[in-house]
Amino acid sequence: MHGSHITRADFLDVLLDKARQLEIDIRHHAVVEEIHCGSAEVVLKDGARIQGDVVVGADGIYSKTRDTVLNQPCPPSPANDIAYQATISRSALKALNAGHLDELCSKTKITTWLGSAQHTVFFPVRQGEEYMLVTYHTHSAPPAAAVVAAAADGLSQMQALHQGWDIRLQTILAHATFFSQTTQHTLRTLPTWTNARLILLGPASRIIPSYQAQDLAATLEDAAVLSTLLGLLAHYNPEPHLLPRLLPEILALHETLRKPAAVQAVQDGLLSRRVLQVGHPVGQALRNWFLGGAGITRDTDAGWLKLVSAQQEPRLGDGLLGETRARFEAWRTERLPLLLAAESRSSAGYGIGRKRLRCWTY
Ligand SMILES: Cc1cc2nc3c(=O)[nH]c(=O)nc-3n(C[C@H](O)[C@H](O)[C@H](O)COP(=O)(O)OP(=O)(O)OC[C@H]3O[C@@H](n4cnc5c(N)ncnc54)[C@H](O)[C@@H]3O)c2cc1C
């Protein structure tokens, strides 16, 4: 990690290490083919059946779990935006011996170039040993005309898109390695994220446009809220036969807590694209004036994170988890006694997240 940036692959390794420490049963390359919402059971492609307390559908943009939750196909819609990603190592940049890149490469924060219908971000990853370059480009033609090209074409497309731009950017692109090309997608606001003991998480439930680079951060917040709620419920050690009634309520509580922020984040993301990629000169002057006011100019880079962080601040940390605990407490006071009063406690005890039921597939 360098500054606040980490690649998806590195972050996945961090999560896997933690999961191994917690002795979670990890099934590599397992494919879920069937999900039973009521019994929280999944059936894998190899026929294995796994039953848990809840099923969390964190299967990304093209989620099939989403279809199960809604009882109908609900695919995302391709947008007219493509994200091109390229990488270049620090050593490759140094080998160029290009003095005009020194200042750029000494930065630990994000550098952004803004243009009509396109913007590009450049930032260090892997302890500054590598740089990531991402171009968000809005096509006027339907996406079908611009979809997945061969890897070599991707880099030449990136180069073509930056003709006449900052010479430093052109130099980097001339030596970068193409990484990926992704058509961006949108998703309508779903009527629900849950069905009995099944819940959607992250881009399976909403797709936050990439322009603020906040989707994964929001997904981690989703995970923090959900695990806090389940942990709080487990603390009350409810009897097993109550779980089919309690867990759907807890999952619905999670949706209530997270959906408004998700809807807002989608709107913020789309607004960011309009602001960053405005084409009209008057609009561009206004944008530059606004960004300048937020501390973002050609000569500074600190303001960018300040702007993004300022928007995120109220949602992160103790504020969010404090609110989660308060909402759980309100639910517990109102609902739990009603359910528990009718039943006597089992001396055997029961905990959510019993080791044998904690299973990840990926
Ligand atoms: C170009 C691009 C740039 C981005 N940049 C940023 C950024 O800078 N900052 C940021 O915060 N976010 C960014 N994002 C968003 C970020 O990638 C997502 O928020 C994040 O990947 C969501 O994680 P996830 O685990 O929910 O879904 P995914 O990462 O999509 O993972 C879903 C997993 O589910 C698995 N799966 C699917 N179906 C099944 C099945 N039937 N059985 C078993 N497994 C299955 C898939 O194989 C996959 O491993 C970017 C996204 C894109 C496309």
The ligand as an SDF file (V2000), in Angstrom:
LIG
                    3D

 53 58  0  0  0  0  0  0  0  0999 V2000
  -12.4600   -0.1870  -13.8940 C   0  0  0  0  0  0  0  0  0  0  0  0
  -12.8620   -0.1920  -12.4510 C   0  0  0  0  0  0  0  0  0  0  0  0
  -12.1940    0.6200  -11.5590 C   0  0  0  0  0  0  0  0  0  0  0  0
  -12.5820    0.6370  -10.2090 C   0  0  0  0  0  0  0  0  0  0  0  0
  -11.9070    1.4560   -9.3640 N   0  0  0  0  0  0  0  0  0  0  0  0
  -12.2850    1.5170   -8.0760 C   0  0  0  0  0  0  0  0  0  0  0  0
  -11.5860    2.3690   -7.1950 C   0  0  0  0  0  0  0  0  0  0  0  0
  -10.6460    3.0450   -7.5630 O   0  0  0  0  0  0  0  0  0  0  0  0
  -12.0220    2.4280   -5.9050 N   0  0  0  0  0  0  0  0  0  0  0  0
  -13.0750    1.6670   -5.4500 C   0  0  0  0  0  0  0  0  0  0  0  0
  -13.4260    1.7840   -4.2610 O   0  0  0  0  0  0  0  0  0  0  0  0
  -13.7320    0.8380   -6.2620 N   0  0  0  0  0  0  0  0  0  0  0  0
  -13.3680    0.7440   -7.5690 C   0  0  0  0  0  0  0  0  0  0  0  0
  -14.0210   -0.1140   -8.4070 N   0  0  0  0  0  0  0  0  0  0  0  0
  -15.1190   -0.9310   -7.8580 C   0  0  0  0  0  0  0  0  0  0  0  0
  -14.6160   -2.2120   -7.1830 C   0  0  0  0  0  0  0  0  0  0  0  0
  -13.9340   -3.0120   -8.1180 O   0  0  0  0  0  0  0  0  0  0  0  0
  -15.8330   -2.9700   -6.6220 C   0  0  0  0  0  0  0  0  0  0  0  0
  -16.4410   -2.1690   -5.6460 O   0  0  0  0  0  0  0  0  0  0  0  0
  -15.4380   -4.2650   -5.9430 C   0  0  0  0  0  0  0  0  0  0  0  0
  -14.7800   -5.1140   -6.8400 O   0  0  0  0  0  0  0  0  0  0  0  0
  -16.6790   -4.9580   -5.4050 C   0  0  0  0  0  0  0  0  0  0  0  0
  -16.3140   -6.1460   -4.7540 O   0  0  0  0  0  0  0  0  0  0  0  0
  -17.2870   -7.4050   -4.7140 P   0  0  0  0  0  0  0  0  0  0  0  0
  -16.4980   -8.4510   -3.9960 O   0  0  0  0  0  0  0  0  0  0  0  0
  -18.6190   -7.0310   -4.1880 O   0  0  0  0  0  0  0  0  0  0  0  0
  -17.5050   -7.8010   -6.2470 O   0  0  0  0  0  0  0  0  0  0  0  0
  -16.4480   -8.3590   -7.2760 P   0  0  0  0  0  0  0  0  0  0  0  0
  -15.1070   -7.7830   -7.0310 O   0  0  0  0  0  0  0  0  0  0  0  0
  -17.0530   -8.1690   -8.6290 O   0  0  0  0  0  0  0  0  0  0  0  0
  -16.3470   -9.9000   -6.9380 O   0  0  0  0  0  0  0  0  0  0  0  0
  -17.4280  -10.7830   -7.1670 C   0  0  0  0  0  0  0  0  0  0  0  0
  -16.9000  -12.1840   -7.0530 C   0  0  0  0  0  0  0  0  0  0  0  0
  -17.9950  -13.0870   -7.0770 O   0  0  0  0  0  0  0  0  0  0  0  0
  -17.5980  -14.2070   -7.8400 C   0  0  0  0  0  0  0  0  0  0  0  0
  -18.8140  -14.8800   -8.3340 N   0  0  0  0  0  0  0  0  0  0  0  0
  -19.7420  -14.4150   -9.2050 C   0  0  0  0  0  0  0  0  0  0  0  0
  -20.6880  -15.3250   -9.4130 N   0  0  0  0  0  0  0  0  0  0  0  0
  -20.3560  -16.4230   -8.6610 C   0  0  0  0  0  0  0  0  0  0  0  0
  -20.9450  -17.7090   -8.4540 C   0  0  0  0  0  0  0  0  0  0  0  0
  -22.0800  -18.0860   -9.0520 N   0  0  0  0  0  0  0  0  0  0  0  0
  -20.3220  -18.5790   -7.6260 N   0  0  0  0  0  0  0  0  0  0  0  0
  -19.1650  -18.2330   -6.9900 C   0  0  0  0  0  0  0  0  0  0  0  0
  -18.5760  -17.0320   -7.1340 N   0  0  0  0  0  0  0  0  0  0  0  0
  -19.1520  -16.1420   -7.9680 C   0  0  0  0  0  0  0  0  0  0  0  0
  -16.7510  -13.6200   -8.9700 C   0  0  0  0  0  0  0  0  0  0  0  0
  -15.9250  -14.6220   -9.5310 O   0  0  0  0  0  0  0  0  0  0  0  0
  -15.9590  -12.5760   -8.2140 C   0  0  0  0  0  0  0  0  0  0  0  0
  -14.7770  -13.1150   -7.6700 O   0  0  0  0  0  0  0  0  0  0  0  0
  -13.6520   -0.1640   -9.7560 C   0  0  0  0  0  0  0  0  0  0  0  0
  -14.3180   -1.0150  -10.6570 C   0  0  0  0  0  0  0  0  0  0  0  0
  -13.9340   -1.0190  -11.9920 C   0  0  0  0  0  0  0  0  0  0  0  0
  -14.6730   -1.9250  -12.9540 C   0  0  0  0  0  0  0  0  0  0  0  0
  1  2  1  0
  2  3  1  0
  2 52  2  0
  3  4  2  0
  4  5  1  0
  4 50  1  0
  5  6  2  0
  6  7  1  0
  6 13  1  0
  7  8  2  0
  7  9  1  0
  9 10  1  0
 10 11  2  0
 10 12  1  0
 12 13  2  0
 13 14  1  0
 14 15  1  0
 14 50  1  0
 15 16  1  0
 16 17  1  0
 16 18  1  0
 18 19  1  0
 18 20  1  0
 20 21  1  0
 20 22  1  0
 22 23  1  0
 23 24  1  0
 24 25  2  0
 24 26  1  0
 24 27  1  0
 27 28  1  0
 28 29  2  0
 28 30  1  0
 28 31  1  0
 31 32  1  0
 32 33  1  0
 33 34  1  0
 33 48  1  0
 34 35  1  0
 35 36  1  0
 35 46  1  0
 36 37  1  0
 36 45  1  0
 37 38  2  0
 38 39  1  0
 39 40  1  0
 39 45  2  0
 40 41  1  0
 40 42  2  0
 42 43  1  0
 43 44  2  0
 44 45  1  0
 46 47  1  0
 46 48  1  0
 48 49  1  0
 50 51  2  0
 51 52  1  0
 52 53  1  0
M  END
$$$$
